[in-house]
Amino acid sequence: MLGIDGYDPVWHHDAGALAAAHRSRFARVIGQPLVGSWLVWDLDAEAWFTGGPVVFGFPDANIEITHRKFDECAISWDTIDLQAQLDWPGLRLDWWADTHPAILSARGRALTRVNIIERISPTAWRPHVLHALEFFFGDLRVALFNAMDENGLTGEPEVNLPVGFWRRIPVA
C-alpha cells in the first residue's frame, strides 16, 4: 500500500480505539531514546512527500504513522523496510533520514509520553474527529497531525486546547 511493499496500514477514525489498539506497544518504548526518523522524500520536488508514512525509530521498534482523509490515522510497527524502493506511479520517492527540524530536535531524547488529540464536533455522524498524535520527549513536544489527507508535523510547545472542543487521550 502507498507504494511500500509489505505496508498494510489499519485505519482508525476513533481516538479511543486507536489508543487501545497500540497502548501496550507504546508502553514498551516509553523511556527509550529516539534514534532516528524517516520521511518519504520526493526527489524531483526536493521536498517531503506528506502523503507517505512518518517513521519514528527507537532501539526496540520503528513506529510508522500516517494520516488520510480528514480524520483517519494508521499506526504500524516494524513493517516497513526502509531500504526497499518506493513504487509510486509518476513520482521518484525515497526514504530520507532526520530531515524535519521538529523531529530532529527530539533525536537522542527519551520518549516520556504519547497522547492522541481529537476534535469534538457538533455533527451527529462524526462527533469526534481524530486529529493528531503527540510525542513528548521531556518538555519537547512533536505532534504528527492530519493535514487534510496528508501528514503535518510541528514542534510547537504544548498548548492548552479549548475544553469542549478538543480532548487528549493518553496512550502511554
Disulfide bonds with the S-S distance in Angstrom:
none
